[in-house]
Amino acid sequence: MAAVAYRVDLKGFAELSARELYDLLRMRVDVFVVEQNCPYPELDGKDIDALHLRLMDGGELLASTRLLKPHSAHDPVKIGRVVVSPAHRGKRLGEALMTESIAVCEQLYPENPIALSAQAHLRRFYESFGFAKTSEEYLEDGIPHLDMVRQPATQTA
């Protein structure tokens, strides 16, 4: 299936309208809690200080990530809550979402590595974006995960 057209929207928590926040949280709960049958604390307090990258088609939310700022100069920026709407799967939005998220991280924090906690079955997907495994597999909310890091683009090989 061909890729779908989208626009990138990047907002801090306070910039999201009530409707935008509702749509974002609903999609995450629908996928992570309901579809993956994984009860966990979705409202973890981290959204307030995060940047929310959304792929939009008009007013429709297609996909999103949560970008957590580094705590210090050498800490990684973190990409999390990577989710594509079930209604829009198979349109290569996961690839677009990661490409856009990495670009924002590199623009805002060019000297910092990018980290994520990947569901283990998606390891090859994240490796295709330059992420490398940095932990053994572990269970997070009953789902196998592993930590992965992408080194800064400014770092020489």
C-alpha positions in Angstrom: 0.0 0.0 0.0 1.3 3.5 -0.8 2.4 5.9 1.9 -0.3 8.4 3.0 0.1 12.1 3.0 0.5 13.7 6.5 1.7 16.8 8.2 3.9 16.9 11.2 2.7 18.6 14.3 5.0 19.2 17.3 3.6 20.6 20.5 4.3 20.8 24.1 1.6 19.6 26.6 0.2 23.1 27.3 -0.1 23.7 23.5 -2.4 20.7 23.0 -6.1 21.5 23.0 -8.4 19.4 25.2 -9.6 17.6 22.0 -6.0 17.0 20.8 -5.0 15.6 24.2 -8.1 13.4 24.3 -7.4 12.0 20.8 -3.8 11.3 21.7 -4.5 9.6 25.0 -7.4 7.6 23.5 -5.2 6.3 20.7 -2.5 5.2 23.1 -5.0 3.6 25.5 -6.8 1.8 22.6 -3.5 0.4 21.3 -1.3 -0.2 24.4 -3.9 -1.0 27.0 -6.9 -2.5 25.1 -5.4 -4.0 21.9 -2.2 -5.3 23.6 -4.1 -6.3 26.7 -1.6 -4.6 28.9 -3.0 -2.6 31.8 -0.3 -0.1 32.8 -0.3 3.5 34.1 -0.7 5.5 30.8 -1.0 8.7 32.8 2.6 8.6 34.2 3.3 12.3 34.6 5.8 12.5 31.8 3.5 14.0 29.2 3.5 17.3 30.9 7.2 18.0 30.2 7.3 16.1 26.9 7.0 17.2 23.3 4.3 15.4 21.4 5.0 14.7 17.7 1.9 13.8 15.8 1.3 12.9 12.2 -2.0 14.4 11.1 -4.3 14.3 8.1 -6.4 17.4 8.5 -7.8 17.1 12.0 -7.3 13.3 12.2 -4.5 11.8 14.3 -2.6 9.2 12.3 0.3 8.4 14.6 2.4 9.9 17.4 5.4 9.7 19.6 6.4 11.3 22.9 9.8 13.0 23.1 11.4 13.3 26.5 14.1 15.9 26.8 17.5 15.0 28.2 18.0 15.5 31.9 21.6 16.8 31.4 24.0 17.7 28.6 25.1 14.1 27.8 21.9 12.2 28.6 19.8 10.8 25.8 16.7 12.3 24.4 14.0 9.6 24.6 11.4 8.6 22.1 8.5 6.8 23.6 4.8 5.9 23.2 5.4 5.2 19.5 1.9 4.5 18.1 0.1 4.3 14.8 -3.6 4.4 14.6 -5.1 0.9 13.9 -7.2 2.5 11.1 -4.0 3.6 9.4 -1.7 0.7 9.6 0.0 -0.7 6.5 0.6 2.8 5.1 4.3 3.0 6.2 3.4 5.5 8.9 5.6 3.8 11.4 8.6 4.6 9.2 7.5 8.1 8.7 6.9 8.6 12.4 10.4 7.4 13.4 12.0 9.4 10.6 10.3 12.6 11.7 10.9 11.9 15.4 14.6 11.3 14.9 14.9 14.5 12.8 13.3 16.6 15.6 15.6 15.0 18.2 18.6 15.7 16.1 17.5 19.3 15.4 16.8 20.1 19.1 19.6 18.0 20.7 22.3 17.3 18.1 24.9 16.3 20.6 22.7 13.8 22.5 22.1 10.1 21.8 18.5 9.0 21.2 17.2 6.2 23.4 14.0 4.1 23.4 12.6 1.1 25.1 11.5 -1.2 22.2 9.1 -4.0 22.1 11.5 -6.9 21.4 9.6 -8.0 18.2 10.3 -4.6 16.7 14.1 -4.8 17.2 14.9 -5.0 13.4 12.5 -2.1 12.7 14.4 0.2 15.1 17.8 -1.1 13.9 16.9 0.1 10.4 17.0 3.6 11.9 20.4 3.2 13.4 19.4 2.1 16.9 21.5 -0.6 18.6 20.6 -2.9 21.4 22.0 -1.9 24.8 20.3 -4.3 27.1 19.1 -7.9 27.4 15.5 -8.5 26.9 13.3 -7.7 29.9 9.6 -7.7 30.7 7.8 -4.3 30.9 4.1 -4.6 31.7 4.2 -8.2 30.6 5.7 -7.5 27.1 9.3 -8.3 26.2 11.3 -5.1 25.6 14.9 -4.1 25.1 16.7 -0.8 25.5 18.1 0.7 22.3 20.3 3.8 21.6 21.1 5.7 18.4 24.3 7.7 18.7 24.3 11.4 17.7 24.7 12.1 14.0 27.5 14.6 15.0 29.5 11.7 16.4 32.1 10.4 13.9 32.3 6.7 13.2 
